[in-house]
Amino acid sequence: MKKNRLSLFLLLAAIGVGVFITVLMFVIQRHTIGTYHENLPYVSMGVHVKHKVTQGRLRFEELMGGADIDFKMVVMPTFDSTRSVLKTALKGGESEIGTLAIPEPELADKIQSSIARLDNFIVALEHGYSRKVDFDAKLASTPDSLRESLAQNFRIEKAALDKDIDKSYEILEATLANMIAWVDQDVQDDISRIEVFNVVSMTVMVLIFGGAAYAVYLIQSKNEKFADEAQNKFAQEVHRIEQMTTFVDAISNGRYDAVLTLDSENDNLANTLVDMRDKLSASAEADSKRNWSTQGLAEIGLILRSSSDSADQLYFNVTKFIVKYTNANQGGLFLLEDDDKDDTYLQLVSCYAYEKRKYLEKRVNIGEGLTGQCVLEGNTLYMTDVPQDYIRITSGLGDATPASLLIVPLKVNDRVYGVLELASFNTFSAYEIEFVERIAESVASTVSTVRTNERTKSLLEQTQQQTEQMRSQEEEMRQNMEELSATQEQMQRQVEEINKVQKASQEREEVFSLTTILSESDLYGSIILVNDKFCEVAKYRRDELIGKPHNVVRHPDMPKELFRVMWSTLKKGQVFQGILKNKAKDGSHYWVDATIVPIRDENGQVVKYTGARYHIKDEHLAEELYNRQAVKLGFPLLKETEPQAV
């Protein structure tokens, strides 16, 4: 009877131990899964944010370098996305990289600091962009003679702006690195706690299993087969836990190729660990690809920005970098030659293969072969079944047909500037093709700039040649002057006749000055000449008017739209006629019937404006004439006023 009670007690104890072990394993499993789900989004967030910031800055540098990029539509969305992720991380919730839990206070402070540094960096970028927009606007309205000085001032200002932007970027990078380091350390701490918890759990389970085995041994001491089976199960469980611990250690050290043997397809903890390994491996691989692309874009940007004066050397450096960075075996850069519209073709400007620079001359007509077809279609061509006679990769040991061929158009704003052709014994991955396409866009923008600089240099050389020709003509003019001196006596007689005509003209001009308000202005509306009648009616001295803009006599009753019509007409080279109300120096007003004529030089270019105005002394007549003009032009009518003596 006592033996039966002892057996029952030991059996119940064994059942309790089994329940305890099951609960302990469940706790370990839930804690491991919880740690994975809590930390993985924050691990991805740091890399994601840093990538977005780097991408946005590269776009901004392309914009400041002259690329046709919309600041608000292309550059700012990158930073808005980054700020949205950080804001979501600050309070927890769904984001584009996954569900983010509410962060710890220390992490929240680092995220808040990152947002502040990001805002400072965005302010620096917006300031730099606004200054560039202001410069472009000023440059467009500045005379050619002043543009170089304005450009020099802007380059000095831009250097200071770039320094502020770089400083803001370095502070932001340091803040993001601090946040990422903190998250990494937190993940390592969690993994360490799991490892300690696993060791303690293993120790406890070993002790409990030892007690359970002893109890089973007492209950079934005469059944060796049952004892052997229990011992085998215990050994298998210990081995399983050791495998899981080793597996978790390998993952925590970044060895995502670790293998965990599943004893059963229903082992939830093992399945969860394998799933965690696969997701972390995929995330690490995606980060590696992004980092590869980001680094490549940064390096090619440096090559394009630090290019020498030689366009050929620049093209070779670009081709060499792309071939080596993509592990291709051979590459060529073709540029579109379209100066002659009747003979448009592709010219091979650089070729690089097997660590050697290839000096080749090759011309490809538009539409000829895959390279010429790429220009017509404007799309990337990728082949893994390359025809035997299309291209050969050569070296000192022989030649062979490549396994893959990638042809990418150099295109900016739907305009093709050339083609980049890569051949390799290996195949190109999708992310590598996308990387080459993005590089091709930057190269196309640089090619456009280089072509523009070359044309400018050619024009400068032509200008210098024309200067030499002018010097030669000057010598001819000197000789002509000597010949002209021989005709001086004849001209003297003509001068006497001209003086007679001039005297008669002066008499007519005196009559004209008594009846007409006359003035002349330069192309910007500044007064360069007035007659006595103008000074008399406007009540200004001549020295008070010369050099002043014509709006010095503009009356506030006249609408601005009337003067816009006047300048629009004059800019077209047409004569403007209209009724105007002017303001005299003492504040009184006077009405004039104005006719303004553009004066052209011998080349037909407008050089100044001459205005003839007739004083309308009848106030009501003047207002009636103005109102007729206002009705015709669609302006508000002028209210009638009492007559004013002038």
Summary of the structure (lengths in Angstrom):
residues: 646
radius of gyration: 42.7
end to end distance: 140.4
largest distance: 161.0
contacts: 1827
relative contact order: 0.05
helix: 64%
strand: 15%
